Each structure stands twice: as structure tokens, then as C-alpha cells.
Amino acid sequence: MANLGDGHSDRSCTPDETFHRVRPFLAAFGVTRVARHTGLDKVGIPVWCVYTPNSRSIVVAQGKGLTDADARASAVMEGLERAVAGEPDVDAIAETPNNLRASGRAFDCLRALIAAGRDDIRPNEAIEWVGGTDLISGHDLLVPLEAVRLDRTRPSRFWMSSDGLASGNNMPEAILHGLLERVERDAHVLWRVSGEEARHRACVAPEDLDDPALDVLVDRIRAAELELRLFDITSDTGIPCFLALLGPRGTATAGNLRFVEVTSGCGAHPSAVQAAVRAVTEAAQSRLTYIGGARDDVYAETFSRPLPESTRRAFLATPRPITTPVARTGAPVETLLRHTISSVREVGVRSVIVVRLSRDDLPFAVVKVLVTDLETPDGERARRFGSRALSKAISS
């Protein structure tokens, strides 16, 4: 039988090769343990964890995949990207917006990412800036350092999140992963602000994707006496995106379920199959987050919260035929990246800013991808929604 992971990865080398490339650098970036957590759950979908005790964000990073090799590579790359983002290797300059404008230097204050209760950058306020590149215009520009650094040990004017933070064996791979995450988060917000009827109409049957690896995931979920609901939440970008909800059998009619008993996962990718696989494996990873209980951003009250009624009712949705093209793609990363950039530009995205956070001499790249014209997930920001979400909510 072929490896389940064959044809479901867009890394430039195999997951095993990725792991062995970065393994010599794990200790230097604070990684003390790489562990397989799959067996803590009864589902059997591979999930691995990486521990970085002195992390500036969270100690436990996770990875999932169709195979152990996939999940291990995913976990170590996430651990590395968080370690790098906590102390990025970038050249910063201190300057005011007025002086930058007067000198003709392009910059973006990223107002959409200002944290709740914090003021916008004042025209004569000197802050630290780092260089980035806008992939749509091709021009270099400056963005606030605080907006790309992930360091929870210090206060920040900006909403601090790993959204758009990504790693890869090289720059195109890292940028693709970061941009697809932004597309995924945007699609999820647009689905959530839609009316319940519209949300339920997006329910699809995973069998319609006709993929052996996805079928294995579904079989494992059913054998574990769990129930899967898959939603095609592809937005106007046309880039396939799915949301998976995973809960106990009978969730639709159950009472007194807790928040942690139903988990979710999202995935976006030019290949609908890969997007769906990512969504389902992430939902399984989320289950292990709660089962393991080791993540330092999961608090005790999380385990006593009731399941939101809207989540329970989502299991009432009846699967419909999939309308998103189910094309599989083995295209090179660079081709996938160009396609994704073109897709977001066509729906009005004005800039896709990439900031490299890692040193050039490492065998991996870490980037922060900023796309403020796309919607951003829940967070304590001064501006909760953008124009896309507001328009979607009104039209729904």
C-alpha cells in the first residue's frame, strides 16, 4: 500500500528530509523534546508535539499529518517558527511616520492589527520598523517590528498572534504556508458571520472528494465512535478551504456537552483534497490539545465551558454535493504561490507583505505574512472586523 502522505505535501523535500535538515538546530532554538502524542487519543490520526520551555510565546507546539513523518516535521517546523518569531533576526530602525514619508520611504502602520485599548501610531512618534516586501507591487516597505514579533514576555501595541507566521525549507514554501493560513482565516470569518442557513448549506460529504487518504481519516473517526461534519467554506478567492468539526456521536441532539468535546480544524490549499485533509487532521490535533492538557494557552475554565449552541446545531447540517473543483495538484511550490497571490489580488487585496524573520544561513526560513485586506480571526484588536466581514454579514 502506498504511503498515505504521498501526493499530499507541498514541501520541497520529504518530511523525513525536512526533519533531518533542521534537527541539528533544535537545541539552539530551545527545543528540548519531540514527542508522539497520537496514542493519547483513540482516533489514531498522527499528532506530534515539540517542547520549548523558555519560549517567548507558548511552550508546546504541535503538528499533524497523514503519517508520523508528516506530523513530526510539522511539529518541529512550528516550534522553530515560534522560537524565531520570539526573537527575530532582523535589522530595525527607529523612525517616525512623518520622517519616513518625508524621506520617500514606503511604510505601512498596520492599523488593522492595533490591539484593543491601544492608540494608533502617531505621525511624530518614533517606533522600530523592519523591512518587508509587498508581493503584489514588488516593492520594499517598512512595517512596525512589534507587529511581526511574537514575544508574550513584553507588552505590545499590536494584537499578538501567530496568524500568518510560517516556516518552510525555503522562502517560497514558508510564504505559501503563511499566505494560505491568511486565506483560511479569512474564509472562516466570512463563514462564521453568515447566517445559520448559509453556514449549514456549506456542509459536504468527504467521500465526494474521492481521495483514499481522506477516506482513511474518515474511517478512523467513525471507528473511534466520533462524528465528522465537513464544511466547504471556500470564499470568493476561489482557493479551496474547508472546516472540519469533530464530536461524539449524537452531538446534534446531545445536551450538556462541553466546549472541549467538539473540536475544529480549517485548511486552505489550491488542491481541495489537501485543504480537506488539513482541516480534518487539525480537528484531530485539537482533540489531543485538550486530552494532553499541556498547552499553556489552554486554561482550566476551558474544560468547564459549555458547548456553544451554534456548534451543536452545525451537526444538524445535511451534506450537499461539493461544488468547489476537486482538482488535485502536484504543481511546484512557486506555481502554487503565484496562483494564490493572483487569487487574492483578484478579490481586491492590495498588498501581501512578507517579512523574513530568520537568518539567511539556516536550512529553513521563517516569515510573517501580513494581508490586512483579508479578515483576521478572533482577537483583542481595536478593529474587530474588516470590510469583507461587514459586507458578508449585511448580505447574509
C-alpha positions as CSV (number, residue, x, y, z in Angstrom):
1,M,0.0,0.0,0.0
2,A,1.3,3.5,-0.9
3,N,2.3,5.8,1.8
4,L,-0.8,7.8,2.9
5,G,1.3,11.0,2.8
6,D,2.2,10.6,-0.9
7,G,0.9,13.4,-3.0
8,H,-0.5,15.4,0.0
9,S,2.5,17.6,0.7
10,D,3.9,20.7,-0.9
11,R,7.2,20.7,0.9
12,S,10.3,20.9,-1.4
13,C,11.6,17.7,0.2
14,T,10.1,14.7,2.1
15,P,9.0,15.1,5.7
16,D,11.9,12.9,6.9
17,E,14.4,15.0,5.0
18,T,12.9,18.2,6.5
19,F,13.3,16.8,10.0
20,H,16.9,15.7,9.5
21,R,17.7,19.1,7.9
22,V,16.6,21.1,10.9
23,R,17.4,18.5,13.7
24,P,20.9,19.9,14.4
25,F,19.4,23.3,15.1
26,L,16.6,22.3,17.5
27,A,18.6,22.6,20.7
28,A,20.0,26.1,19.7
29,F,16.4,27.3,19.4
30,G,15.3,25.9,22.7
31,V,13.7,22.6,21.7
32,T,14.2,20.0,24.4
33,R,11.7,17.3,23.4
34,V,10.0,16.0,20.3
35,A,7.2,13.6,21.2
36,R,4.5,11.5,19.6
37,H,1.1,12.2,21.2
38,T,-1.0,10.1,18.8
39,G,-1.7,7.3,21.3
40,L,-3.3,9.6,23.9
41,D,-6.4,9.6,21.7
42,K,-8.4,6.7,20.2
43,V,-8.6,8.1,16.7
44,G,-5.1,7.3,15.6
45,I,-4.5,10.3,13.4
46,P,-0.8,11.2,13.8
47,V,-0.1,14.2,16.1
48,W,3.3,15.2,17.4
49,C,4.5,17.9,19.9
50,V,7.6,19.9,20.4
51,Y,8.6,21.4,23.8
52,T,10.5,24.7,24.1
53,P,10.4,25.5,27.9
54,N,11.9,29.0,27.5
55,S,9.6,30.0,24.7
56,R,8.5,33.7,24.4
57,S,5.0,32.6,23.4
58,I,3.8,29.1,24.1
59,V,5.9,26.1,25.3
60,V,4.1,23.3,23.4
61,A,3.9,23.5,19.6
62,Q,2.0,20.8,17.7
63,G,2.0,19.2,14.3
64,K,-0.4,16.9,12.5
65,G,-0.4,14.9,9.3
66,L,-1.3,11.7,7.5
67,T,1.8,9.9,8.8
68,D,4.1,10.1,11.7
69,A,6.8,11.7,9.5
70,D,4.3,14.4,8.3
71,A,3.3,15.2,11.9
72,R,6.8,15.2,13.3
73,A,8.1,17.6,10.6
74,S,5.0,19.8,11.1
75,A,5.6,20.0,14.8
76,V,9.3,20.8,14.7
77,M,8.8,23.4,12.0
78,E,6.1,25.1,14.1
79,G,8.3,25.0,17.1
80,L,11.1,26.6,15.2
81,E,8.9,29.3,13.7
82,R,7.7,30.3,17.1
83,A,11.2,30.4,18.5
84,V,12.4,32.6,15.7
85,A,9.4,34.9,15.9
86,G,10.1,35.4,19.6
87,E,13.5,36.9,18.8
88,P,13.6,37.6,15.1
89,D,16.9,38.1,13.3
90,V,16.0,41.4,11.6
91,D,17.6,44.9,11.2
92,A,15.3,47.5,12.8
93,I,15.4,51.3,12.5
94,A,13.8,53.8,14.9
95,E,11.9,56.5,13.0
96,T,8.6,58.5,12.9
97,P,6.0,58.1,10.1
98,N,6.4,61.7,9.3
99,N,10.2,61.3,8.7
100,L,9.7,58.2,6.7
101,R,7.2,59.9,4.5
102,A,9.4,62.9,4.1
103,S,12.3,60.7,3.0
104,G,10.2,58.9,0.5
105,R,10.3,55.5,2.2
106,A,7.2,53.3,1.9
107,F,5.7,52.0,5.1
108,D,2.5,50.5,6.5
109,C,1.4,51.3,10.1
110,L,-0.9,48.2,10.0
111,R,-3.7,49.9,11.8
112,A,-5.9,46.9,11.4
113,L,-3.7,45.0,13.8
114,I,-3.6,47.6,16.7
115,A,-4.5,45.9,20.0
116,A,-7.7,46.7,21.9
117,G,-7.2,49.7,24.1
118,R,-4.1,50.9,22.3
119,D,-3.7,54.0,20.2
120,D,-2.6,54.1,16.6
121,I,0.9,55.2,15.8
122,R,1.2,59.0,16.0
123,P,2.7,60.8,13.0
124,N,5.6,62.1,15.1
125,E,6.1,59.0,17.3
126,A,9.3,57.2,16.8
127,I,9.0,53.4,16.8
128,E,11.1,50.5,15.5
129,W,10.5,49.4,11.9
130,V,11.6,46.3,9.9
131,G,11.8,45.7,6.2
132,G,9.4,43.7,4.2
133,T,8.3,43.1,0.6
134,D,4.9,43.5,-0.9
135,L,4.4,40.5,-3.2
136,I,1.7,42.3,-5.2
137,S,3.5,45.5,-6.1
138,G,7.0,44.0,-5.8
139,H,8.2,47.0,-3.7
140,D,10.0,47.0,-0.4
141,L,8.4,48.7,2.6
142,L,8.7,49.1,6.3
143,V,6.3,47.7,9.0
144,P,6.3,48.0,12.8
145,L,8.6,45.5,14.4
146,E,6.0,44.9,17.2
147,A,3.5,43.7,14.6
148,V,5.7,40.8,13.5
149,R,7.4,39.7,16.7
150,L,5.7,37.0,18.8
151,D,7.0,37.8,22.3
152,R,4.4,37.5,25.1
153,T,7.0,38.4,27.7
154,R,6.7,42.1,26.8
155,P,3.7,44.3,26.2
156,S,2.8,45.2,22.6
157,R,0.8,47.9,20.9
158,F,-0.3,45.3,18.4
159,W,-2.5,42.2,18.7
160,M,-0.1,39.4,19.2
161,S,-0.8,36.3,17.1
162,S,0.9,33.5,15.1
163,D,-1.6,34.3,12.3
164,G,0.4,34.4,9.1
165,L,3.6,33.1,10.8
166,A,5.0,30.2,8.8
167,S,8.2,28.2,8.1
168,G,9.5,26.1,5.3
169,N,12.5,24.5,3.8
170,N,12.9,27.7,1.8
171,M,11.3,31.1,1.4
172,P,8.6,30.2,-1.3
173,E,7.5,27.3,0.8
174,A,7.3,29.4,4.0
175,I,5.5,32.2,2.2
176,L,2.9,29.8,0.7
177,H,2.1,28.3,4.0
178,G,1.7,31.8,5.6
179,L,-0.5,33.1,2.9
180,L,-2.7,30.0,2.8
181,E,-3.2,30.4,6.5
182,R,-4.4,34.0,6.0
183,V,-6.8,32.8,3.2
184,E,-8.1,30.1,5.6
185,R,-8.6,32.5,8.5
186,D,-10.4,35.0,6.2
187,A,-12.7,32.3,4.8
188,H,-13.5,31.0,8.3
189,V,-14.5,34.5,9.5
190,L,-16.7,35.0,6.4
191,W,-18.4,31.7,7.1
192,R,-19.0,32.5,10.8
193,V,-20.6,35.9,10.1
194,S,-23.0,34.3,7.6
195,G,-26.5,33.3,8.7
196,E,-27.0,29.8,10.1
197,E,-28.8,28.6,7.0
198,A,-26.0,29.7,4.8
199,R,-23.4,28.0,7.1
200,H,-25.3,24.7,7.1
201,R,-25.6,24.8,3.2
202,A,-21.9,24.6,3.1
203,C,-21.9,21.1,4.6
204,V,-20.4,18.5,2.3
205,A,-19.6,14.7,2.3
206,P,-15.9,14.0,2.5
207,E,-16.5,10.9,0.3
208,D,-17.3,13.2,-2.6
209,L,-13.6,14.2,-2.7
210,D,-12.8,10.6,-3.7
211,D,-9.4,10.5,-2.0
212,P,-8.0,7.3,-0.4
213,A,-6.1,9.1,2.3
214,L,-9.1,11.2,3.3
215,D,-11.2,8.1,3.3
216,V,-8.8,6.5,5.8
217,L,-9.2,9.5,8.1
218,V,-12.9,9.3,7.9
219,D,-12.8,5.6,8.7
220,R,-10.6,6.1,11.7
221,I,-13.0,8.8,13.0
222,R,-16.0,6.5,12.6
223,A,-14.2,3.6,14.3
224,A,-13.5,5.8,17.3
225,E,-17.3,6.4,17.6
226,L,-16.9,10.1,16.6
227,E,-18.8,12.1,14.1
228,L,-17.4,14.4,11.4
229,R,-19.0,17.4,9.8
230,L,-17.1,18.9,6.9
231,F,-18.0,22.4,5.5
232,D,-16.8,23.8,2.2
233,I,-16.1,27.4,3.3
234,T,-14.3,28.5,0.2
235,S,-14.6,32.2,-0.2
236,D,-14.6,34.5,-3.3
237,T,-10.9,33.9,-3.6
238,G,-11.7,30.5,-5.1
239,I,-8.9,28.9,-3.1
240,P,-10.5,25.7,-1.6
241,C,-11.0,25.9,2.1
242,F,-12.7,23.5,4.5
243,L,-13.8,23.5,8.1
244,A,-14.0,20.2,10.0
245,L,-16.0,19.7,13.2
246,L,-15.3,16.6,15.2
247,G,-17.5,15.5,18.1
248,P,-19.1,12.4,19.8
249,R,-21.8,10.5,18.1
250,G,-25.2,12.2,18.6
251,T,-23.7,15.7,19.1
252,A,-26.7,17.2,17.2
253,T,-29.2,16.0,19.8
254,A,-26.9,15.8,22.9
255,G,-27.3,18.0,25.9
256,N,-24.7,19.3,28.4
257,L,-21.7,18.8,26.1
258,R,-18.6,20.8,26.9
259,F,-16.7,23.1,24.6
260,V,-13.7,20.7,24.6
261,E,-15.8,17.7,23.4
262,V,-16.2,19.2,19.9
263,T,-13.1,20.4,18.1
264,S,-12.5,22.1,14.8
265,G,-9.9,22.5,12.2
266,C,-9.5,24.5,9.0
267,G,-7.4,24.1,5.9
268,A,-6.9,26.0,2.7
269,H,-4.9,24.9,-0.4
270,P,-5.2,25.2,-4.2
271,S,-6.0,21.4,-4.1
272,A,-9.4,20.8,-2.5
273,V,-8.2,17.4,-1.3
274,Q,-5.2,18.8,0.5
275,A,-7.4,21.5,2.0
276,A,-9.8,19.0,3.4
277,V,-7.1,16.7,4.7
278,R,-5.6,19.7,6.6
279,A,-8.9,20.6,8.1
280,V,-9.6,17.0,9.3
281,T,-6.1,16.4,10.7
282,E,-6.2,19.8,12.5
283,A,-9.5,18.9,14.2
284,A,-7.9,15.7,15.4
285,Q,-4.9,17.7,16.6
286,S,-7.2,20.0,18.6
287,R,-8.7,17.0,20.4
288,L,-5.2,16.0,21.5
289,T,-4.6,19.6,22.7
290,Y,-7.4,19.1,25.2
291,I,-6.6,15.5,26.0
292,G,-2.9,16.3,26.7
293,G,-3.8,19.4,28.6
294,A,-0.1,20.6,28.3
295,R,-0.6,23.7,26.1
296,D,0.0,26.8,28.3
297,D,-2.7,28.8,26.3
298,V,-5.4,26.4,27.4
299,Y,-6.8,27.4,30.8
300,A,-8.7,25.5,33.4
301,E,-12.0,27.2,32.6
302,T,-11.8,25.9,29.0
303,F,-12.7,22.5,30.3
304,S,-15.9,23.6,32.1
305,R,-17.3,25.9,29.3
306,P,-20.5,24.6,27.7
307,L,-20.5,23.8,24.0
308,P,-22.0,26.8,22.1
309,E,-25.4,26.1,20.8
310,S,-24.4,27.1,17.2
311,T,-21.7,24.5,17.2
312,R,-24.1,21.8,18.3
313,R,-26.6,22.8,15.7
314,A,-23.9,22.6,13.0
315,F,-24.1,18.8,13.3
316,L,-27.7,19.1,12.1
317,A,-26.5,20.2,8.7
318,T,-27.1,17.7,5.8
319,P,-24.2,17.2,3.4
320,R,-24.7,18.5,-0.1
321,P,-22.7,17.8,-3.3
322,I,-19.4,19.5,-3.4
323,T,-19.3,22.4,-5.9
324,T,-15.7,23.5,-5.4
325,P,-13.5,22.0,-8.1
326,V,-11.8,18.8,-6.7
327,A,-8.6,19.2,-8.7
328,R,-5.5,17.7,-7.3
329,T,-2.3,19.5,-7.9
330,G,1.3,18.3,-7.9
331,A,2.5,21.8,-9.0
332,P,5.8,23.2,-7.7
333,V,5.6,25.5,-4.7
334,E,6.4,28.5,-6.8
335,T,3.5,27.9,-9.1
336,L,1.1,27.4,-6.2
337,L,2.3,30.6,-4.6
338,R,1.8,32.6,-7.8
339,H,-1.7,31.2,-8.2
340,T,-2.6,32.1,-4.6
341,I,-1.2,35.6,-4.9
342,S,-3.2,36.1,-8.1
343,S,-6.4,34.8,-6.5
344,V,-6.3,37.2,-3.5
345,R,-5.4,40.1,-5.8
346,E,-8.4,39.4,-7.9
347,V,-10.8,40.0,-5.0
348,G,-9.3,43.4,-4.1
349,V,-6.4,42.6,-1.8
350,R,-4.0,45.5,-2.3
351,S,-0.9,44.1,-0.6
352,V,0.7,40.8,0.6
353,I,3.6,41.8,2.8
354,V,6.3,39.3,3.7
355,V,8.8,39.9,6.4
356,R,11.7,37.4,6.7
357,L,12.4,36.7,10.4
358,S,15.1,34.1,10.2
359,R,18.8,34.3,9.3
360,D,19.8,33.5,5.7
361,D,22.3,30.9,6.6
362,L,19.8,28.5,8.2
363,P,18.4,25.4,6.4
364,F,14.9,26.7,6.9
365,A,13.0,30.0,6.5
366,V,10.6,31.7,8.8
367,V,8.3,34.5,7.6
368,K,5.4,36.7,8.8
369,V,2.8,37.2,6.1
370,L,0.6,40.3,6.5
371,V,-2.6,40.7,4.5
372,T,-4.7,43.3,6.2
373,D,-7.3,43.3,3.5
374,L,-8.3,39.8,4.4
375,E,-10.2,39.1,7.6
376,T,-8.4,38.2,10.8
377,P,-9.5,35.6,13.4
378,D,-10.9,36.4,16.9
379,G,-8.6,38.5,19.0
380,E,-8.4,41.6,21.2
381,R,-8.0,44.2,18.5
382,A,-9.2,47.7,18.3
383,R,-10.8,46.9,14.9
384,R,-12.6,43.6,15.1
385,F,-13.8,43.2,11.5
386,G,-12.8,44.5,8.1
387,S,-14.9,45.5,5.2
388,R,-15.2,41.9,3.8
389,A,-16.8,40.5,7.0
390,L,-19.1,43.6,7.4
391,S,-20.3,43.2,3.8
392,K,-20.8,39.5,4.2
393,A,-22.8,39.9,7.5
394,I,-25.0,42.5,5.9
395,S,-25.7,40.4,2.7
396,S,-26.5,37.4,4.9
